[in-house]
Amino acid sequence: MEFKVNKEVCIGCGLCTSICREVFKLDKDGKSEVIEGVDYKKHADHIDQAAASCPVAAISFTE
């Protein structure tokens, strides 16, 4: 599973970081970004929840 945050769409509400702060953080511009080097499989349920909760659908998945 690969996923990304579209920073052009992200409004910086921080919902994803509150749901899964092990995977998402806010950058210097207040936009969400994915933390590198994390075992994403370990947090898959929370990543799914963060993506589903994003009010602007800024988190997307790729195969």
PQR file with spaces between the fields and no chain letter, atoms N, CA, C, O and H, PARSE charges and radii, in Angstrom:
ATOM       1  N    MET     1       0.847   -1.183    0.000 -0.4000 1.5000
ATOM       2  CA   MET     1       0.000    0.000    0.000 -0.0000 2.0000
ATOM       3  C    MET     1       0.888    1.239    0.000  0.5500 1.7000
ATOM       4  O    MET     1       1.776    1.383    0.839 -0.5500 1.4000
ATOM       5  N    GLU     2       0.639    2.105   -0.929 -0.4000 1.5000
ATOM       6  CA   GLU     2       1.302    3.404   -0.955 -0.0000 2.0000
ATOM       7  C    GLU     2       0.230    4.480   -0.897  0.5500 1.7000
ATOM       8  O    GLU     2      -0.873    4.301   -1.414 -0.5500 1.4000
ATOM       9  H    GLU     2      -0.083    1.988   -1.611  0.4000 1.0000
ATOM      10  N    PHE     3       0.553    5.570   -0.280 -0.4000 1.5000
ATOM      11  CA   PHE     3      -0.401    6.669   -0.167 -0.0000 2.0000
ATOM      12  C    PHE     3       0.368    7.977   -0.124  0.5500 1.7000
ATOM      13  O    PHE     3       1.573    8.006    0.129 -0.5500 1.4000
ATOM      14  H    PHE     3       1.449    5.716    0.140  0.4000 1.0000
ATOM      15  N    LYS     4      -0.353    9.050   -0.376 -0.4000 1.5000
ATOM      16  CA   LYS     4       0.279   10.368   -0.353 -0.0000 2.0000
ATOM      17  C    LYS     4      -0.744   11.414    0.044  0.5500 1.7000
ATOM      18  O    LYS     4      -1.951   11.179    0.005 -0.5500 1.4000
ATOM      19  H    LYS     4      -1.332    9.026   -0.581  0.4000 1.0000
ATOM      20  N    VAL     5      -0.237   12.566    0.423 -0.4000 1.5000
ATOM      21  CA   VAL     5      -1.072   13.714    0.732 -0.0000 2.0000
ATOM      22  C    VAL     5      -0.891   14.728   -0.392  0.5500 1.7000
ATOM      23  O    VAL     5       0.232   15.123   -0.706 -0.5500 1.4000
ATOM      24  H    VAL     5       0.744   12.757    0.454  0.4000 1.0000
ATOM      25  N    ASN     6      -1.989   15.141   -0.988 -0.4000 1.5000
ATOM      26  CA   ASN     6      -1.947   16.174   -2.021 -0.0000 2.0000
ATOM      27  C    ASN     6      -1.936   17.529   -1.312  0.5500 1.7000
ATOM      28  O    ASN     6      -2.964   17.980   -0.806 -0.5500 1.4000
ATOM      29  H    ASN     6      -2.901   14.820   -0.733  0.4000 1.0000
ATOM      30  N    LYS     7      -0.783   18.164   -1.280 -0.4000 1.5000
ATOM      31  CA   LYS     7      -0.637   19.430   -0.550 -0.0000 2.0000
ATOM      32  C    LYS     7      -1.390   20.582   -1.197  0.5500 1.7000
ATOM      33  O    LYS     7      -1.673   21.584   -0.540 -0.5500 1.4000
ATOM      34  H    LYS     7       0.051   17.797   -1.691  0.4000 1.0000
ATOM      35  N    GLU     8      -1.715   20.450   -2.472 -0.4000 1.5000
ATOM      36  CA   GLU     8      -2.509   21.489   -3.130 -0.0000 2.0000
ATOM      37  C    GLU     8      -3.964   21.438   -2.680  0.5500 1.7000
ATOM      38  O    GLU     8      -4.680   22.436   -2.755 -0.5500 1.4000
ATOM      39  H    GLU     8      -1.485   19.636   -3.006  0.4000 1.0000
ATOM      40  N    VAL     9      -4.394   20.276   -2.215 -0.4000 1.5000
ATOM      41  CA   VAL     9      -5.772   20.088   -1.764 -0.0000 2.0000
ATOM      42  C    VAL     9      -5.880   20.246   -0.244  0.5500 1.7000
ATOM      43  O    VAL     9      -6.888   20.742    0.259 -0.5500 1.4000
ATOM      44  H    VAL     9      -3.812   19.465   -2.154  0.4000 1.0000
ATOM      45  N    CYS    10      -4.850   19.827    0.480 -0.4000 1.5000
ATOM      46  CA   CYS    10      -4.855   19.850    1.948 -0.0000 2.0000
ATOM      47  C    CYS    10      -5.129   21.265    2.466  0.5500 1.7000
ATOM      48  O    CYS    10      -4.545   22.239    1.991 -0.5500 1.4000
ATOM      49  H    CYS    10      -4.031   19.424    0.071  0.4000 1.0000
ATOM      50  N    ILE    11      -6.032   21.356    3.451 -0.4000 1.5000
ATOM      51  CA   ILE    11      -6.353   22.643    4.064 -0.0000 2.0000
ATOM      52  C    ILE    11      -5.679   22.814    5.430  0.5500 1.7000
ATOM      53  O    ILE    11      -5.844   23.844    6.083 -0.5500 1.4000
ATOM      54  H    ILE    11      -6.506   20.564    3.837  0.4000 1.0000
ATOM      55  N    GLY    12      -4.924   21.807    5.853 -0.4000 1.5000
ATOM      56  CA   GLY    12      -4.181   21.904    7.102 -0.0000 2.0000
ATOM      57  C    GLY    12      -5.032   21.837    8.350  0.5500 1.7000
ATOM      58  O    GLY    12      -4.678   22.426    9.372 -0.5500 1.4000
ATOM      59  H    GLY    12      -4.789   20.970    5.322  0.4000 1.0000
ATOM      60  N    CYS    13      -6.145   21.133    8.287 -0.4000 1.5000
ATOM      61  CA   CYS    13      -7.032   21.057    9.455 -0.0000 2.0000
ATOM      62  C    CYS    13      -6.443   20.214   10.584  0.5500 1.7000
ATOM      63  O    CYS    13      -6.825   20.380   11.743 -0.5500 1.4000
ATOM      64  H    CYS    13      -6.432   20.654    7.458  0.4000 1.0000
ATOM      65  N    GLY    14      -5.506   19.303   10.254 -0.4000 1.5000
ATOM      66  CA   GLY    14      -4.847   18.494   11.273 -0.0000 2.0000
ATOM      67  C    GLY    14      -5.610   17.269   11.716  0.5500 1.7000
ATOM      68  O    GLY    14      -5.183   16.586   12.647 -0.5500 1.4000
ATOM      69  H    GLY    14      -5.196   19.169    9.313  0.4000 1.0000
ATOM      70  N    LEU    15      -6.719   16.972   11.081 -0.4000 1.5000
ATOM      71  CA   LEU    15      -7.505   15.804   11.476 -0.0000 2.0000
ATOM      72  C    LEU    15      -6.701   14.519   11.313  0.5500 1.7000
ATOM      73  O    LEU    15      -6.747   13.649   12.183 -0.5500 1.4000
ATOM      74  H    LEU    15      -7.066   17.527   10.324  0.4000 1.0000
ATOM      75  N    CYS    16      -5.971   14.390   10.219 -0.4000 1.5000
ATOM      76  CA   CYS    16      -5.177   13.175    9.995 -0.0000 2.0000
ATOM      77  C    CYS    16      -4.100   13.018   11.067  0.5500 1.7000
ATOM      78  O    CYS    16      -3.827   11.902   11.510 -0.5500 1.4000
ATOM      79  H    CYS    16      -5.933   15.097    9.513  0.4000 1.0000
ATOM      80  N    THR    17      -3.493   14.117   11.482 -0.4000 1.5000
ATOM      81  CA   THR    17      -2.458   14.032   12.510 -0.0000 2.0000
ATOM      82  C    THR    17      -3.051   13.660   13.861  0.5500 1.7000
ATOM      83  O    THR    17      -2.393   12.991   14.658 -0.5500 1.4000
ATOM      84  H    THR    17      -3.715   15.023   11.122  0.4000 1.0000
ATOM      85  N    SER    18      -4.268   14.077   14.128 -0.4000 1.5000
ATOM      86  CA   SER    18      -4.889   13.701   15.396 -0.0000 2.0000
ATOM      87  C    SER    18      -5.321   12.239   15.389  0.5500 1.7000
ATOM      88  O    SER    18      -5.361   11.603   16.442 -0.5500 1.4000
ATOM      89  H    SER    18      -4.802   14.621   13.480  0.4000 1.0000
ATOM      90  N    ILE    19      -5.643   11.701   14.220 -0.4000 1.5000
ATOM      91  CA   ILE    19      -6.037   10.294   14.110 -0.0000 2.0000
ATOM      92  C    ILE    19      -4.815    9.382   14.108  0.5500 1.7000
ATOM      93  O    ILE    19      -4.838    8.312   14.717 -0.5500 1.4000
ATOM      94  H    ILE    19      -5.611   12.218   13.364  0.4000 1.0000
ATOM      95  N    CYS    20      -3.753    9.797   13.429 -0.4000 1.5000
ATOM      96  CA   CYS    20      -2.575    8.929   13.282 -0.0000 2.0000
ATOM      97  C    CYS    20      -1.295    9.758   13.274  0.5500 1.7000
ATOM      98  O    CYS    20      -0.671    9.934   12.227 -0.5500 1.4000
ATOM      99  H    CYS    20      -3.735   10.666   12.934  0.4000 1.0000
ATOM     100  N    ARG    21      -0.909   10.261   14.429 -0.4000 1.5000
ATOM     101  CA   ARG    21       0.284   11.116   14.503 -0.0000 2.0000
ATOM     102  C    ARG    21       1.584   10.342   14.314  0.5500 1.7000
ATOM     103  O    ARG    21       2.653   10.942   14.202 -0.5500 1.4000
ATOM     104  H    ARG    21      -1.415   10.118   15.279  0.4000 1.0000
ATOM     105  N    GLU    22       1.499    9.003   14.278 -0.4000 1.5000
ATOM     106  CA   GLU    22       2.688    8.205   13.987 -0.0000 2.0000
ATOM     107  C    GLU    22       3.044    8.243   12.500  0.5500 1.7000
ATOM     108  O    GLU    22       4.175    7.939   12.121 -0.5500 1.4000
ATOM     109  H    GLU    22       0.631    8.515   14.369  0.4000 1.0000
ATOM     110  N    VAL    23       2.074    8.619   11.660 -0.4000 1.5000
ATOM     111  CA   VAL    23       2.258    8.590   10.206 -0.0000 2.0000
ATOM     112  C    VAL    23       2.181    9.981    9.574  0.5500 1.7000
ATOM     113  O    VAL    23       2.889   10.260    8.606 -0.5500 1.4000
ATOM     114  H    VAL    23       1.156    8.866   11.969  0.4000 1.0000
ATOM     115  N    PHE    24       1.330   10.851   10.112 -0.4000 1.5000
ATOM     116  CA   PHE    24       1.130   12.178    9.522 -0.0000 2.0000
ATOM     117  C    PHE    24       1.626   13.270   10.460  0.5500 1.7000
ATOM     118  O    PHE    24       1.521   13.155   11.681 -0.5500 1.4000
ATOM     119  H    PHE    24       0.755   10.625   10.898  0.4000 1.0000
ATOM     120  N    LYS    25       2.169   14.335    9.867 -0.4000 1.5000
ATOM     121  CA   LYS    25       2.559   15.519   10.633 -0.0000 2.0000
ATOM     122  C    LYS    25       2.295   16.738    9.766  0.5500 1.7000
ATOM     123  O    LYS    25       2.152   16.628    8.548 -0.5500 1.4000
ATOM     124  H    LYS    25       2.255   14.428    8.875  0.4000 1.0000
ATOM     125  N    LEU    26       2.231   17.893   10.397 -0.4000 1.5000
ATOM     126  CA   LEU    26       2.060   19.135    9.656 -0.0000 2.0000
ATOM     127  C    LEU    26       3.435   19.713    9.349  0.5500 1.7000
ATOM     128  O    LEU    26       4.308   19.760   10.215 -0.5500 1.4000
ATOM     129  H    LEU    26       2.347   17.983   11.387  0.4000 1.0000
ATOM     130  N    ASP    27       3.616   20.150    8.114 -0.4000 1.5000
ATOM     131  CA   ASP    27       4.897   20.730    7.712 -0.0000 2.0000
ATOM     132  C    ASP    27       4.961   22.205    8.108  0.5500 1.7000
ATOM     133  O    ASP    27       4.054   22.715    8.765 -0.5500 1.4000
ATOM     134  H    ASP    27       2.906   20.112    7.411  0.4000 1.0000
ATOM     135  N    LYS    28       6.026   22.879    7.709 -0.4000 1.5000
ATOM     136  CA   LYS    28       6.223   24.286    8.099 -0.0000 2.0000
ATOM     137  C    LYS    28       5.161   25.212    7.538  0.5500 1.7000
ATOM     138  O    LYS    28       4.963   26.313    8.052 -0.5500 1.4000
ATOM     139  H    LYS    28       6.763   22.465    7.176  0.4000 1.0000
ATOM     140  N    ASP    29       4.472   24.776    6.481 -0.4000 1.5000
ATOM     141  CA   ASP    29       3.392   25.564    5.887 -0.0000 2.0000
ATOM     142  C    ASP    29       2.025   25.202    6.458  0.5500 1.7000
ATOM     143  O    ASP    29       1.007   25.747    6.029 -0.5500 1.4000
ATOM     144  H    ASP    29       4.633   23.881    6.063  0.4000 1.0000
ATOM     145  N    GLY    30       1.998   24.281    7.428 -0.4000 1.5000
ATOM     146  CA   GLY    30       0.743   23.874    8.039 -0.0000 2.0000
ATOM     147  C    GLY    30      -0.030   22.841    7.244  0.5500 1.7000
ATOM     148  O    GLY    30      -1.206   22.600    7.514 -0.5500 1.4000
ATOM     149  H    GLY    30       2.824   23.839    7.777  0.4000 1.0000
ATOM     150  N    LYS    31       0.619   22.230    6.267 -0.4000 1.5000
ATOM     151  CA   LYS    31      -0.016   21.193    5.449 -0.0000 2.0000
ATOM     152  C    LYS    31       0.436   19.828    5.946  0.5500 1.7000
ATOM     153  O    LYS    31       1.542   19.683    6.467 -0.5500 1.4000
ATOM     154  H    LYS    31       1.575   22.426    6.047  0.4000 1.0000
ATOM     155  N    SER    32      -0.419   18.835    5.782 -0.4000 1.5000
ATOM     156  CA   SER    32      -0.085   17.483    6.211 -0.0000 2.0000
ATOM     157  C    SER    32       0.962   16.870    5.298  0.5500 1.7000
ATOM     158  O    SER    32       0.997   17.134    4.096 -0.5500 1.4000
ATOM     159  H    SER    32      -1.317   18.952    5.359  0.4000 1.0000
ATOM     160  N    GLU    33       1.815   16.045    5.897 -0.4000 1.5000
ATOM     161  CA   GLU    33       2.766   15.265    5.115 -0.0000 2.0000
ATOM     162  C    GLU    33       2.971   13.917    5.794  0.5500 1.7000
ATOM     163  O    GLU    33       2.721   13.759    6.989 -0.5500 1.4000
ATOM     164  H    GLU    33       1.787   15.831    6.873  0.4000 1.0000
ATOM     165  N    VAL    34       3.429   12.959    5.011 -0.4000 1.5000
ATOM     166  CA   VAL    34       3.667   11.611    5.505 -0.0000 2.0000
ATOM     167  C    VAL    34       5.063   11.556    6.119  0.5500 1.7000
ATOM     168  O    VAL    34       6.027   12.045    5.530 -0.5500 1.4000
ATOM     169  H    VAL    34       3.632   13.088    4.040  0.4000 1.0000
ATOM     170  N    ILE    35       5.165   10.962    7.294 -0.4000 1.5000
ATOM     171  CA   ILE    35       6.447   10.797    7.965 -0.0000 2.0000
ATOM     172  C    ILE    35       7.181    9.623    7.315  0.5500 1.7000
ATOM     173  O    ILE    35       6.638    8.523    7.216 -0.5500 1.4000
ATOM     174  H    ILE    35       4.382   10.565    7.772  0.4000 1.0000
ATOM     175  N    GLU    36       8.394    9.858    6.882 -0.4000 1.5000
ATOM     176  CA   GLU    36       9.200    8.825    6.221 -0.0000 2.0000
ATOM     177  C    GLU    36       9.726    7.803    7.232  0.5500 1.7000
ATOM     178  O    GLU    36       9.944    8.129    8.399 -0.5500 1.4000
ATOM     179  H    GLU    36       8.836   10.752    6.962  0.4000 1.0000
ATOM     180  N    GLY    37       9.928    6.566    6.772 -0.4000 1.5000
ATOM     181  CA   GLY    37      10.561    5.537    7.583 -0.0000 2.0000
ATOM     182  C    GLY    37       9.656    4.829    8.572  0.5500 1.7000
ATOM     183  O    GLY    37      10.138    4.073    9.415 -0.5500 1.4000
ATOM     184  H    GLY    37       9.751    6.302    5.824  0.4000 1.0000
ATOM     185  N    VAL    38       8.365    5.057    8.487 -0.4000 1.5000
ATOM     186  CA   VAL    38       7.410    4.430    9.394 -0.0000 2.0000
ATOM     187  C    VAL    38       6.930    3.118    8.780  0.5500 1.7000
ATOM     188  O    VAL    38       6.785    3.022    7.561 -0.5500 1.4000
ATOM     189  H    VAL    38       7.974    5.671    7.803  0.4000 1.0000
ATOM     190  N    ASP    39       6.680    2.102    9.616 -0.4000 1.5000
ATOM     191  CA   ASP    39       6.091    0.847    9.142 -0.0000 2.0000
ATOM     192  C    ASP    39       4.596    1.098    8.935  0.5500 1.7000
ATOM     193  O    ASP    39       3.796    0.957    9.860 -0.5500 1.4000
ATOM     194  H    ASP    39       6.797    2.179   10.606  0.4000 1.0000
ATOM     195  N    TYR    40       4.237    1.472    7.707 -0.4000 1.5000
ATOM     196  CA   TYR    40       2.864    1.870    7.417 -0.0000 2.0000
ATOM     197  C    TYR    40       1.872    0.731    7.592  0.5500 1.7000
ATOM     198  O    TYR    40       0.715    0.973    7.934 -0.5500 1.4000
ATOM     199  H    TYR    40       4.888    1.587    6.956  0.4000 1.0000
ATOM     200  N    LYS    41       2.303   -0.505    7.366 -0.4000 1.5000
ATOM     201  CA   LYS    41       1.410   -1.663    7.532 -0.0000 2.0000
ATOM     202  C    LYS    41       0.925   -1.762    8.975  0.5500 1.7000
ATOM     203  O    LYS    41      -0.205   -2.178    9.228 -0.5500 1.4000
ATOM     204  H    LYS    41       3.244   -0.701    7.089  0.4000 1.0000
ATOM     205  N    LYS    42       1.771   -1.384    9.904 -0.4000 1.5000
ATOM     206  CA   LYS    42       1.428   -1.425   11.330 -0.0000 2.0000
ATOM     207  C    LYS    42       0.292   -0.447   11.662  0.5500 1.7000
ATOM     208  O    LYS    42      -0.442   -0.652   12.628 -0.5500 1.4000
ATOM     209  H    LYS    42       2.689   -1.046    9.698  0.4000 1.0000
ATOM     210  N    HIS    43       0.152    0.607   10.866 -0.4000 1.5000
ATOM     211  CA   HIS    43      -0.834    1.655   11.129 -0.0000 2.0000
ATOM     212  C    HIS    43      -1.924    1.725   10.056  0.5500 1.7000
ATOM     213  O    HIS    43      -2.612    2.739    9.939 -0.5500 1.4000
ATOM     214  H    HIS    43       0.749    0.774   10.081  0.4000 1.0000
ATOM     215  N    ALA    44      -2.082    0.657    9.278 -0.4000 1.5000
ATOM     216  CA   ALA    44      -2.991    0.667    8.123 -0.0000 2.0000
ATOM     217  C    ALA    44      -4.416    1.074    8.489  0.5500 1.7000
ATOM     218  O    ALA    44      -5.038    1.849    7.763 -0.5500 1.4000
ATOM     219  H    ALA    44      -1.523   -0.166    9.373  0.4000 1.0000
ATOM     220  N    ASP    45      -4.937    0.569    9.595 -0.4000 1.5000
ATOM     221  CA   ASP    45      -6.315    0.911    9.981 -0.0000 2.0000
ATOM     222  C    ASP    45      -6.458    2.406   10.263  0.5500 1.7000
ATOM     223  O    ASP    45      -7.445    3.024    9.865 -0.5500 1.4000
ATOM     224  H    ASP    45      -4.431   -0.061   10.185  0.4000 1.0000
ATOM     225  N    HIS    46      -5.477    2.981   10.948 -0.4000 1.5000
ATOM     226  CA   HIS    46      -5.538    4.408   11.258 -0.0000 2.0000
ATOM     227  C    HIS    46      -5.326    5.268   10.012  0.5500 1.7000
ATOM     228  O    HIS    46      -5.913    6.344    9.893 -0.5500 1.4000
ATOM     229  H    HIS    46      -4.675    2.479   11.271  0.4000 1.0000
ATOM     230  N    ILE    47      -4.495    4.800    9.090 -0.4000 1.5000
ATOM     231  CA   ILE    47      -4.298    5.522    7.831 -0.0000 2.0000
ATOM     232  C    ILE    47      -5.605    5.542    7.047  0.5500 1.7000
ATOM     233  O    ILE    47      -5.992    6.577    6.505 -0.5500 1.4000
ATOM     234  H    ILE    47      -4.018    3.927    9.186  0.4000 1.0000
ATOM     235  N    ASP    48      -6.287    4.394    6.988 -0.4000 1.5000
ATOM     236  CA   ASP    48      -7.591    4.328    6.314 -0.0000 2.0000
ATOM     237  C    ASP    48      -8.588    5.277    6.965  0.5500 1.7000
ATOM     238  O    ASP    48      -9.336    5.971    6.276 -0.5500 1.4000
ATOM     239  H    ASP    48      -5.972    3.553    7.429  0.4000 1.0000
ATOM     240  N    GLN    49      -8.595    5.306    8.296 -0.4000 1.5000
ATOM     241  CA   GLN    49      -9.513    6.185    9.025 -0.0000 2.0000
ATOM     242  C    GLN    49      -9.189    7.656    8.747  0.5500 1.7000
ATOM     243  O    GLN    49     -10.094    8.468    8.560 -0.5500 1.4000
ATOM     244  H    GLN    49      -7.987    4.742    8.856  0.4000 1.0000
ATOM     245  N    ALA    50      -7.911    7.992    8.722 -0.4000 1.5000
ATOM     246  CA   ALA    50      -7.505    9.373    8.437 -0.0000 2.0000
ATOM     247  C    ALA    50      -7.924    9.777    7.032  0.5500 1.7000
ATOM     248  O    ALA    50      -8.425   10.883    6.826 -0.5500 1.4000
ATOM     249  H    ALA    50      -7.175    7.332    8.874  0.4000 1.0000
ATOM     250  N    ALA    51      -7.721    8.888    6.065 -0.4000 1.5000
ATOM     251  CA   ALA    51      -8.100    9.182    4.679 -0.0000 2.0000
ATOM     252  C    ALA    51      -9.607    9.368    4.561  0.5500 1.7000
ATOM     253  O    ALA    51     -10.071   10.289    3.889 -0.5500 1.4000
ATOM     254  H    ALA    51      -7.314    7.990    6.232  0.4000 1.0000
ATOM     255  N    ALA    52     -10.367    8.503    5.208 -0.4000 1.5000
ATOM     256  CA   ALA    52     -11.826    8.591    5.145 -0.0000 2.0000
ATOM     257  C    ALA    52     -12.347    9.840    5.853  0.5500 1.7000
ATOM     258  O    ALA    52     -13.405   10.357    5.496 -0.5500 1.4000
ATOM     259  H    ALA    52      -9.991    7.755    5.754  0.4000 1.0000
ATOM     260  N    SER    53     -11.618   10.322    6.843 -0.4000 1.5000
ATOM     261  CA   SER    53     -12.050   11.479    7.626 -0.0000 2.0000
ATOM     262  C    SER    53     -11.618   12.814    7.034  0.5500 1.7000
ATOM     263  O    SER    53     -12.134   13.858    7.433 -0.5500 1.4000
ATOM     264  H    SER    53     -10.758    9.901    7.133  0.4000 1.0000
ATOM     265  N    CYS    54     -10.692   12.801    6.099 -0.4000 1.5000
ATOM     266  CA   CYS    54     -10.187   14.051    5.519 -0.0000 2.0000
ATOM     267  C    CYS    54     -11.330   14.796    4.825  0.5500 1.7000
ATOM     268  O    CYS    54     -11.944   14.257    3.904 -0.5500 1.4000
ATOM     269  H    CYS    54     -10.273   11.953    5.775  0.4000 1.0000
ATOM     270  N    PRO    55     -11.621   16.027    5.254 -0.5600 1.5000
ATOM     271  CA   PRO    55     -12.771   16.751    4.691  0.2800 2.0000
ATOM     272  C    PRO    55     -12.609   17.156    3.227  0.5500 1.7000
ATOM     273  O    PRO    55     -13.592   17.488    2.564 -0.5500 1.4000
ATOM     274  N    VAL    56     -11.369   17.130    2.718 -0.4000 1.5000
ATOM     275  CA   VAL    56     -11.143   17.513    1.316 -0.0000 2.0000
ATOM     276  C    VAL    56     -10.539   16.377    0.492  0.5500 1.7000
ATOM     277  O    VAL    56     -10.101   16.595   -0.638 -0.5500 1.4000
ATOM     278  H    VAL    56     -10.570   16.860    3.256  0.4000 1.0000
ATOM     279  N    ALA    57     -10.514   15.173    1.048 -0.4000 1.5000
ATOM     280  CA   ALA    57      -9.996   13.974    0.368 -0.0000 2.0000
ATOM     281  C    ALA    57      -8.577   14.192   -0.173  0.5500 1.7000
ATOM     282  O    ALA    57      -8.289   13.870   -1.325 -0.5500 1.4000
ATOM     283  H    ALA    57     -10.870   14.996    1.966  0.4000 1.0000
ATOM     284  N    ALA    58      -7.702   14.739    0.665 -0.4000 1.5000
ATOM     285  CA   ALA    58      -6.326   15.022    0.248 -0.0000 2.0000
ATOM     286  C    ALA    58      -5.409   13.805    0.344  0.5500 1.7000
ATOM     287  O    ALA    58      -4.296   13.832   -0.182 -0.5500 1.4000
ATOM     288  H    ALA    58      -7.937   15.001    1.602  0.4000 1.0000
ATOM     289  N    ILE    59      -5.856   12.742    1.005 -0.4000 1.5000
ATOM     290  CA   ILE    59      -5.044   11.532    1.150 -0.0000 2.0000
ATOM     291  C    ILE    59      -5.519   10.515    0.123  0.5500 1.7000
ATOM     292  O    ILE    59      -6.687   10.128    0.107 -0.5500 1.4000
ATOM     293  H    ILE    59      -6.760   12.719    1.432  0.4000 1.0000
ATOM     294  N    SER    60      -4.598   10.089   -0.732 -0.4000 1.5000
ATOM     295  CA   SER    60      -4.970    9.128   -1.774 -0.0000 2.0000
ATOM     296  C    SER    60      -4.054    7.914   -1.725  0.5500 1.7000
ATOM     297  O    SER    60      -2.924    7.987   -1.243 -0.5500 1.4000
ATOM     298  H    SER    60      -3.649   10.404   -0.719  0.4000 1.0000
ATOM     299  N    PHE    61      -4.563    6.804   -2.233 -0.4000 1.5000
ATOM     300  CA   PHE    61      -3.838    5.538   -2.241 -0.0000 2.0000
ATOM     301  C    PHE    61      -3.500    5.139   -3.662  0.5500 1.7000
ATOM     302  O    PHE    61      -4.245    5.430   -4.598 -0.5500 1.4000
ATOM     303  H    PHE    61      -5.481    6.745   -2.624  0.4000 1.0000
ATOM     304  N    THR    62      -2.356    4.463   -3.816 -0.4000 1.5000
ATOM     305  CA   THR    62      -1.957    3.911   -5.105 -0.0000 2.0000
ATOM     306  C    THR    62      -1.555    2.459   -4.897  0.5500 1.7000
ATOM     307  O    THR    62      -1.198    2.058   -3.789 -0.5500 1.4000
ATOM     308  H    THR    62      -1.751    4.227   -3.056  0.4000 1.0000
ATOM     309  N    GLU    63      -1.613    1.694   -5.940 -0.4000 1.5000
ATOM     310  CA   GLU    63      -1.235    0.273   -5.867 -0.0000 2.0000
ATOM     311  C    GLU    63       0.244    0.106   -6.044  0.5500 1.7000
ATOM     312  O    GLU    63       0.747   -1.017   -6.013 -0.5500 1.4000
ATOM     313  H    GLU    63      -1.902    2.020   -6.840  0.4000 1.0000
